[in-house]
Amino acid sequence: MKKQYKLGVIGCGGVAETILRAVVLSDFIREKKIIVSDIDEEKLDAVDYLGVRTTTDNKFVAQNSDYLIIAVKTQDFVAVAQSLEGYIPEKVISVIPEMKKNAVKNALGVGMIKVARCILNMPCVIGSGAIGIDMSDFNKSTDDTDFISNVFDRLGTVVSLDESKLDAVAGISLNGAAQVFMVIDSLIDAGVRHGLSKSEAKILAVQTVLGGAELVSREEQSLEELLMTVCNKNAAALETVKILQNGGLNKLVGDAVDAGINKFKEQSSK
């Protein structure tokens, strides 16, 4: 039977609003075909500007939506599952990073349920995120995989992969954003130390990171070749690279990623 809504969302926090805003403002899904629920009516009021239907009834959302996004905190998931009162949704998209698909299925009641697991990072807020998604449960239907991909394409760049690789996605995308922020902050501090104002240093540091990333994404040259090109043309850049290499930058970043992944795995296993 045809459902009343194309997309239902349980949970109306920051992640949910980011998704709702992206799909509505891009006209991918008409606002009248979207419904969102939350026990906090103030959060529902915060998305009134999008024109989506709102309710405090999670079960109604699950029963009446083709696709159900669950966007709550890990510790609140059990209560959400209980609020469905035995109803088992068919197509679930989980944006709870630490929850594995089997944990979602077991809590909701298994049955014929299909679950896509997504890991988003903070830049999704401005449509520049890096998103890893396991859609393998939906692989028999291109309509399903296309729909899920199209939802998250509005938030940034989507990589479809197996759930076994999502720990690595968390390590370099979810947690990696924090490392990028730290690098930018360090560049700004160095600029200020050498006479720039903080606003001047921020503009230059941010654009350097943006430009460097864009160059890497567009060029056919490898990162090593790009690095050699910069250093061959600029002796000062070579001195910079020597300092970072001698300081063990690769190992330091690698250790940070490893620590993040280990902590993420620990949280995911609970």
N, C-alpha and C positions, 0 to 999 in steps of 0.2 A: 504494500500500500504506500502511495506517495506521501511523504512527510510534509508538514506545513513549512518547515524551515530547511534551508540548505545547510546551514552551519549553526551548531549550538556550542556555546562555551560555558563551562562550569568554572567559576572563579573569575573575579573581575579586578584583579590587582594590576600591577604595572605591566607584566608580560601580556596579559589578556588585552589590556587597552592598546598596547603596541600592535598586536595582531589585528584587532578590530579596526583600528584607525587605518592601518595599511590596506586592508581588503576593501573597506568602505570608500575611502578617499580615492582609491585607484579605480573604483567602479567595477571591480572584479565580481563582487557580490552585492546585490542591492540590499540596502539596510533593512528592508522589510522581510528579507529572507534570512535574517540573523537574529538569534535570541541568546541572551547571556543571563546567567544566574549567579547570585552571591547572597550569603546570609547578611552581609553588610550593605544596607540600602544606600549609605553614603557613597560607596564605591559604584553602585549602579547609577546613582545620580550623576557621577563624574563622567559617564559616557553618554549622557542624554544628548549631547551635541552631535553625536553620530547618527541618531535616529533609529538605533537598533531596539528591538523589543527586550524588555528586562523583566525579571521575575526572581523570587526567592525560592522557587520550587525546582530543585535539581532534577527530580524525576520527570517533570513535565518537559524540561529541556531535552533530556535523554530520549524520551519517547517520541518526540516530535521533530527530531533533527536527523538529516541524512548522515552528517558527520558530526562527531562530538569531540571537541577539544577540551581536555582537562588541564586547567592551568591553576592549580592550587599548590600550596607548600606540601612537601612530603609528609609532614606530620598531620596534615589535614585530610589526607587521601582516604584513610579508613572511614572517617566520618562521611565523606562524599559517597563512597561506595555503599555505606549503610543507608544513606538518604535515598538511594534509588529503589529501595524496598524490594529487592529481588529482580528488578527489571535489568536485562542484560542488553546493552547497546551493541550494535553490530559493527560499527566502524568508529574506532576511537583513535584520536591523535593526542598523545601525551607530551606535554612540554615541561614535565617534571624531570629535570636532568638526571637525578640519581636513581629514578625508578626504572628497573628493567621491565621489559615487556611481560615476562611471565608473572612478575609481581603484580602488575596491573590486571592481567587476566585472572589470576587467582583471586584477587580481591573482588573483581566484578562478577565472577561466576563462570569463567571459561566459555562454555557453549560454542557458538559459531563466531565468537568475537574476533575481530581483526584489530591489531594495535600497531600504529606507527609511533616510533619513539624519536623525539626531536631534541637536539641540544642547540640552543640559541646563545649568542653572546650579546654583550651590552650595546654594541653599535647597531643592533637591529632597531633600536629606538629611532634612529635617523635613516633607516633603510640601507645601511652599509654594513650589515652584519655578516657573519660567517655561520652557516647553519649546516649541521650534520643530521641526516635523517635516515633511519632504517624503515623502509616501506615494504620489506620483503613479504609481509602478510598480504599485501595488496597486489603482488606482481602479476596475478592472473587477470587483472583488470586495468587497462591503460587509462580508463576513465577515472578510476580511483587515484592512481599514481599521478596522473596529470593534475587532478584537482589539488591534491596535497602539495605537489611541487609548486603549483601556481599560487597557493596561499602564501607559502614562505618565500617565494621569489620576490614578493613585495617587500620583504624585510632585508634582503641582501642576496648573497650568493649561496646557493644550495648545493650540497654534495650528498648524493645518495649512496649509502654504503651499508655494510652489514653491521648489526648491533655490536659484534665483537670489536669493532674499530671505534666505537663511540667514546671509550675511555681516552683514546688518543685525541679525538676531537675536543674533548673537555680540556685536555692538557695544552693544546696549542691555540684553541680558539676561545673557549669559555674562560680559562685561566690566563691565557696568553695576552688577552686585552690588558690585564693589569701590568704585565711586563712592558707592553708598549707605552702605557701611561708613565711608567717609571723612567723609561728611556727618554721620553719627551721632557719630563720634569728635570732630568739630569742635564739635558741640553740647554734648557732654559736657565737653570742655575749657573751653568758654565758661561752662558752668554752674559748674564747679569754681572758675573764676577769680572768679566772683561769689558764692562762699560755700557752694555746695552740696557735699556729699560726692560722691565719684565714683559710689558706688552710687545715691545719690538722683538725680544728673544722668543716669545711664544709664537708670534706670527712666523718667524723664520724657522723655528724648530718644527712646528706642525706642518708647514708646507714642505719642508725637507723630507719628513717622513712620508707624507702623502705622495710627493713627487717620486721618491725612491720606490715606494710600493707600486705606483702606477707604471714606472719604467720596468720593474721586474715583471709585471703582469703582461706587458705589451711586447717586450723584446724577446727575440729568439735566443739571444745569448744567455748562457748560464750565469748564475750568480757569481761564480768564480771569475768568469770572463768580464762581467761588469765591474767587479772589484779591481781586477787588473787594469782595466781601461782607466778607471778613476785614478789609481795609484801611479800609473805610467805618465799621466798628464799632470799630476800634481804631487810634488815631493812632500808637501805638508800632509796630504791625505795618507801617504805611505807611513809617515811617522805616527799618525793617528791609529792606523791599522796595527802597527807594531805594538803599540801600548795595549790595545785590546787583546791581541793575540798572546802577548806575554802575560797579561792578567788572567788568561784562561777564560775569555768570554764564552766560547762555545761550550766549555764544560759547565760554566756557571749557569747559562741558560738551560742546558740539558738537565742539570741537577734540579733546577727550579721546576721544569716540566715534569720530571720524574716524581718529585715530591707532591706536586699537584695531582698527578694521575693516581699515585698511591692513596692519597687522602680521598679522592673521588671514588676509587674502588672500595675503600673502607666504608664510605657512606652508602654506596650502592648495594653493598652486601647485606645491609641491615634489613 
